[in-house]
């Protein structure tokens, strides 16, 4: 498996960057974890069919269909695997391994809600099914429901404290809740189980970033870039650390290096847009932000950044359009209302300007 798959009350100027970084972190590292465990769980399910006398209670044709599903799943033929597992489930609705593996297939296709339903069904059928609680917790994390995840993940690490997956996802849940101390304690447990694991190290770096301990996160990230060069997610995080350390030149170099290898990297484009805007280089900034928006048009903070660049270039109507879209995407985004207040004032729309000023004050007093 490629290491690239493995590593994967004020107005905060960089709130969009934190959001993009967290989204991509979940996509890359989270996907890794499901894939690693995916192979492990296939082995568990296969064992349940072929050992412990389970085959004696399963019709030969049902067992054959189930094994066909495993073969398809190993080849990443998810349509065929889904069909085979669903066929087994129709024949025997209480056969937990098929339902469990179907949940893994749904997870691989980012159908997290459906995967969760499957794992919950497994738990009802077989309360002691291996790792059912772990995967229920994982899906809750992926669905941005960390509070719901905690109960199941705590049970998972209690059941199997030697499995780094439980500690890893428990840390992820705590991090989503900004419970940094708890997240660090959990991930350190995972590190005790498997030392030097790159995804564990990357998660530790992200926790330090959340705690604004930039030196510690930089040390870890620099080590990872040496061991695993060219991984965009690590380079993006390191660039962000340089930026927060006010090492602008180093940050620019890092993001430009990312784009040389990954031209469609959203965070690199967005961060370069931010830095160039701060330097007053608005046309260059707008080009990078536009590139980011082509990939992630529904990130309100990017729309705000684009609006600012266009405003400073004198393109007021275009700036208004992007600021309005940002406000529509996130009505609580105070900066979009601030921009609209200024832009409506400059374009002689007093009623609209007054309303945006009201919304700005409302959202900065939260």
N, C-alpha and C positions, 0 to 999 in steps of 0.2 A: 504494500500500500504506500502511495506517495506521501512524503511528509507534508506536502502542501495540503493534502486532505486532513492531516492531523492537526496542523497548526491552523488551523484555522481558528427670600421675598424680593428679589431684585431681578433685573433682566440679565441673564447670563449670556454674554456675547457668544460663547461657544457651546451653548446648549445643544445646537444641532449636531456638533461634532461628537459629543458624548452619545447622542442618540444613534448616529450612524455607526459609531464604533461598536456600541452594544449590539445593534442589529446584526452587523457583519460577524461579530464575535460569536453570536449565537448560531448563525448560519454555518460558519466554518468549523469551529470547535465542537459545537453541538452535533453537527452532522457526523463528525469523526466519531464521537462517542457512540452514537447509535449504530454506526457501521461496525465498529470494533465489537460491540456487544451483540450485534446482529449475527456475526459468525459464531460467537460463543453460545447464543441462545438456540441457534440451529442445532448445535451439538446437544444441548439439553433436550430439546424436543425430540430429536432423533433417538436419544437414549430412552426417552419415555415410551416410544413406540416399540423399540426393538429389545428392551430389557424389562426386568421387573415383572415379567409375566403379562405386560400390557398387550402384547400381540395376541394373546389367547382370547381377549375379549373384543378384538377388532376384526371385522370381516376382512378377508384377504384383499378384496378389491378396494375397500376403503383405505387400508394401509398403503396399497400401491398408489392410490390417488394422492395421499398425503406425501409420500416420498417423491412423487412427481412434482408436487408443489415445492418441496425443499430443493429439488434439482433446479427448477426454474428460478427460485429465489437466489440461489447461489450464482446464477448467470445474470442476475439483475433483470430478468424477464418478469416484471411485476404484474403485467396483465395476466400472463399464464399462471403465475403463482397465486394471484388473487382468485382466479377461476377455480383452480384445484382446491384451495383451502375452503372456499365457499361451498364447493361440492361436498367436501368432507363434512362441513358443518351441517349441511342439509341432511346428510345421511345419519349423522350422529351429533346432535346439538350440544352434547355434553363433553365432546372430545376437546379438552382444553388446549392441547398443543397446536391444533390447527387454528383455533381462534387467536392464540398467542402469536403465532407466526404471521397471521393475517394482520394483527396489530403492528408487527414489525414492518410489514410491507407498506402499510398506511403511513407509518412514521418516515420511512425512506422517501416517500413521495410528498412529505410535508403536510399530510392530512392528519394533523395532530389531534383534532377533536374526534375523528373517527378512530384513530389509534387508541385514544383514551377510553372510548366506549368499549373497545375490544378487550383491553386489559382489565377494565372493571368487570366485564362479563366473566373473564377467566377467574378473577378473584371470587366471584359469587359461586362459580362452579367448583373451584378447587382452592379453598382458602390458603392452602400451604404451597401453592404453585411457585416454583423457584423464580424469584425476581419479578413477580407480578406487581408487588408494591413499589419496587424500584422504578418500573416503567410507568406506573401511574404517576409517580412523582415527577419523572422526567417529562412526561407530556404536559403536566400542569406548568412546569417551568417554561416549556416551549410555547405554551399558550399565554404566557405572562401572568400566571396565577400562582406566584411563589408562596403565598400564605397557605393555599390549599396543598401545595407540594410538600410543605415542611412535615406534616403529619406522616405521610407515606415514606418520605426519605429518612426520617428519624427511625421509623420501623425497619426500613431496609438495612441501614447500617447496624442496627441492633441485631438483625437476623444474620447478617454476614459482614462483620467488621473488617474482614480481610479483602473485601472487594473495593477497589479504589473508585469504581463507578458511583457507588452510593455517596462517598465523601465528596467526590467531585461535584455531583449534582446538588447535594446539600449546600455546598459552598455557593454554587450558582444561584440557588434560591435565596440564600441570605444576601448575596450581592445585589440581586434585584430589589431587595427591600432596604438596601443601603445599610445593612447590618454588617459592617466591615469586620468587626472583631470576631463575630460568629463565623463569617465566611472564611476568614484567615485560619481560625481554629480547625474548621472542617477540612479545608484544603491541605493543611499541614498533616492531618491524619492520613489523607490520601497519599501525600508525599512519603510518609513513613511506610506505606504499603508498597509503593513503587517509586523509588528515588530516581530523579533525573528525567521523569516523564515530561516531554515538551508541552503537552497540553496543560498539565498541572502547573508547570513553571509559568506558562503564559497567563493562566488564571491568577496566580499569585501576583504577577506584575500588574494585572488589571485591578486587583484589590488595592494594591499600593497606589495605583493611579486614582482610584476612587477616594482614597484617604489623602490624596495630594502629597504623598511621599515620593517625590519625583526622583530623587537620587536612587532610592532602592529599586524603583521600577526600571530606571534606566540601566542599572547594573544587570538586571535579569534580561532585559530586552536586548542589550548589546551582546550578551552571551549567546542568546538564541539566534541573533542574526549571523553570528560567526559560525555556529553549528549548522544552521539551516538558512543559508543565504537566499535572497530572492523571494521570500514569503511575504506577500503584500501586507497581510494582517499584522505581522510583527513590525515591519518597517513603518506602517501607518502609526502604530502605537508609539514607536520610538520617535517619530516625527512630532507627534503630539506632545510627548514629554519634553523634547527640545523646545517646542514653542512655549510651553508653560514655564520652562526654565529661562525664558527670555533669550534663548539662543536661536534667534530668527534665521541666521544664515545656515546653521546646521539643520534646522527644520526644513528650510527650502530645499537644501541639497538632498535630504532624505526623501521628501515627497517627489522631487523631480526624478530621483532614482527609481521610485516606485513606478512612475508613469512610463519610464523607458521600458520597463518589463511588463507592466500591466496598464495599458493606455486607457482602459475604462474604469480605473479605480476611483470610486466615488469620493472617498474620504480625501485622497490626495488632491483631487481637483478642488474640492470644497475648501480644504485648508489653505491651498495656494491662493484661492480666491479671497479668503479672509486676510491673509498676510499681505497680498498685493493691494487690497483695499486700504489696509492700515497705512501702507506706504504711499497712498494716493495714486496708484497705478490702476485706475478704474477700468480702462478698456481691456487690459490683460486680465484683471480680476474677473470681469464679466465673462470673458471667454471660458475661464475655468469653471465658474459657477454654472454657466449654461451647459457645459459638458456634464457636470454632476446632475443637473436637472433633467437632462435627457435620459438618465438612468434611473433617477429617483425623483420624479416630479411631485410626489405627494409629501415631501418633507418641508414643513412650513418654514423652518429656519433657513433653508436654502432659498426659498422664495423671498424671504426678508433680505438675505444677502444680495440677491439679484436686484431687488428693488433699490437698495442703498447704492449699489454701483451705478445703476441707471439714473438715479436721482442726481448723483454728483456729476454725471455726464450731461445733465440738462434734459434728459428724456423723461419728462414728468409723467406723461400719460402711460408710457410703458412701465414706469416705476409704480404708478398707481395700480396697474393691472396685477403686477406681481404681489404687491402688498395686500390687495384685496383677496387674492387667492390664498395667501398665507393666513389671513384672518378667517377665511372660510374653512381652511383645513384645521385651524386651531384657534377658536374664538378667544381663548385665554392667552394668546401670544401678545404680550403687552407691546413689544417692539413694533409689531405690524400696525397696531393702533397709533403708536407714536408717529410712525412714518406717514400713515394716512392723514393724521392731523396736520402735519407739516405740509404734505403735498396738497391736501384740499385747501389749506390756507393760502398757499402760493398760487393756486389755480382759481381763487375767488369762489370757493364753495363753502360759505360760512356755516350753513346748517349741518352739512356733513362733517365739517371740521370740528364743530362743537360736540357732535355725537362721538367722534373718535377720541377727542380729548377726555370725554367722560369715561369711555371704555378703557382708555389708557390708565387713568387714575384708579378705576375700579380694579384692574388687573395688577397694578403695582402695589395695592394695599392689601393683597391677600396674605 
